[in-house]
Structures are given as C-alpha cells and as structure tokens.
Amino acid sequence: MEVTLFIHAADDAFRILENAKVQAVGLLDTATRLTSETRWMEEKKVQGILKGAQATRSGFQNFVATFVMLMGFWALLSGKFDTFHLSLGVICSVIVAYLSHDLLFANVRVGDGRVIAQRFIRYIPWLLYEIVTANFYVAYLALSPKMPIDPQIIRFKTKLESDISWVTLANSITLTPGTITIDIADREFMVHALDRKVAGDLDTGEMEDRVAHIFMEADHIYIQDVLDVSRIFAELKRGM
Amino acid sequence: MIASSDDIIIKTIARIFVPFIQLYALYVIMHGHYSPGGGFQGGVILGASMALLLITHGYDEVKRRLPEGVVMLLGSVGVLIYAGIGLTCLLLGGNYLDYSQLSVILHVDPAHARSLGILGVELGVGFTVMAIMYSIFFDISTGGILPGDEKRNEELENNG
C-alpha cells in the first residue's frame, strides 16, 4: 500500500517537474525570440540613423545644395527681386556651383543638416558665455599687481573625426581669451594657454564634447549604447 | 610648384569661403551699373579667389577646375566681348561704345540698351581681369615653369 502511494507521489512530483520544465523552456524561448526581434528592430533603426550620418552625398545633391545656398547669398547681397536680376543670380549661382560644388561639402560626414544647424545655433550662446567669463579672468590676470601668469603649451589628441569639427573646435579655442590654437597636426591639437586654470578648463574636454555633439560625431556611440541596453530590457520585462 | 597646404584650419576655411567669394565677385560685376564696383573690381576678387584656392589646395586641384587653356581663352573672350560691343555700336552708326545704338538690335528703348551694353562690357572686363590676375599670380609663383610639362622644363633648364 505504501509502495503504491509512494509511486503515485513520485509520479505526481515527476509530472509537476516536467510541467515546470516545459514552462521554463517556453519562457526562455519567448525571451530569446523577443531579444532577437527587438535587437533586429533596433539594429535596423540604428543602421538608418548611421546611414543618415555617414553616407556621402552624390555630386548632384552637392551641386543642388551649393546652388541653393549661393542663391540665398545672392538674394541677400542683391536685394533686387525683378526677373532680370534674379535670372542673373541663377546663372551666376549655377556657374559657381558648377566650379566648386565639391568644395563646400568636401569630406564632411553628412548628417542631418537641419539638426547640425540647430545644434550649432544652440552652441553659440554657450560659447559667448565662455568668452565673457574668460575675458573677466584674463582681465584679472592682467590687472593684478603680481601678474600670476604661467604660460604653457598643452597638447591633446582629439576624438573628433572631420575637418570641419576640428576647425570649429580650434576657432572656439582661439576665440576664448587666454587660449590660442597653434597647430593641428595628426589629430593632435597644440594649444597655448596663459595660465594653469585656463589650461585645466580646456583639459576637461567640455568644449570638445559640445563640438562633437554639434556634428553628430558622438551620437552613434550614444544611441547604440542606449538602444542596445535599456530598450531590450524593457521589452523583455513586458514579455515576461 | 605650389603644393597643398598642411594647415587644416586654413584649408577648411578656404574651402568653405571660396564659393561665396566667387559669387560675391560675380555680384560685384553684375551690379556694376547700380552700385560701386564693376568689371575690374569683380574680376580682381574672382582672380583672388582662384589664388586663394591655389595657395591652399595646390596646383593640381586648381588645374582640375580651371585649366590654363581655359583661363587664356577667358581672357581673350573678355577682350573680344568688349571690342565686339564697341565695334557693333560703331557699325550701327554711333561712336565707339555708344550703347544707345544697340537699341536697334536688342529691340528695347535706348536707356535700357545703355544699361545692357554696360553690363556686357563689364562682363568682358571681368573675364579678362580675372584671367590675367590669375595668370600673373600663377606665373610669379611657379617662376614660369609649368608643372607636368617635362619637355619644356628640360629645355628651359638646358638653356638657363
């Protein structure tokens, strides 16, 4: 009697275990499927963003973009909007765009132009603020009787990738009183700083990060990180 | 021979500014009869933009855009336009460069014909000045020795 009871109990236990195993396998399968699906979806999204950021435009697109910018510049200069002068403007813009359509957009990592323009405009107030504060600091250095300057040349490797962002950073550094960009060679900036504090401010790399942000050069890493981790975990949580 | 500049800042700024300088030069030429400026000034600005490109991007880059032959052709065409408009006025019974005579050909009133005639002359002057400016700068910077023309360079070396 006890033996049959025991066997029944063992059978029950076995069935329960089997069920649990099936459920566990099902859960794991769902988890894997969800992960791969979301990964695939997010990867496509990231690829789309990257393609927008890295594809170089064709010659004709460059030509049209240059033409539009030059035509706007012409309208600004001329200020005469009768047919004759506008057609002169169109002819001149076509000639110049044909001569130099590969100059304006040479080796630019073409991102979303509007985003870059917006970010650039938002960068200007910050730069102005930096310039004003640095002005006061340099005035303090010059006016204090001891004149506590400590001129030095600092070098740092930059993480920026395109020539336009190098130039933006170099000119921002030069515009800020107390620091002057001497040379960019081999992705290495050579900067003259008036004093240890100014050099330290530059070394924090905030300006570099902001310039990288303008030209969408840090975005792909950031987007990849966020999409890879957080979204997939959220999806997994919902699935389970 | 002028090689491409090593300075990234100068190169990039020149790259961005050259199209706008060229358009500004054409604006100065085209609006010569309304505002200060005209063929000579515009032509100099245009030549200066090519010189800027030459000292930042090197000879090869400029030659690809505007070969020597085309520059000399532009210079000659400019003179031809100027002399042509003048002689046309002469043939139509007026004085040399008497633009109001052009109204017969252009089918507009004499005042308008004057404006268009001046524009044509300015265009010719602009072309010529640009070509000559550019070629003077180019000749001085290379010492008259054309890069890529080995045979002639050897001859010059042997003679000199």
Interface residues (C-beta under 8 A of the other chain):
Chain A: T66 L70 F73 W74 L77 S78 K80 H85 L88 C92 S93 I95 V96 A97 L99 S100 L103 L104 A106 D163 I164 W166 V167 A170 N171 T181 D183 I184 A185
Chain B: D6 D7 I8 I9 K11 T12 I13 R15 I16 V18 P19 F20 Q22 L23 Y24 L26 Y27 M30 H31 Y34 R65 L66
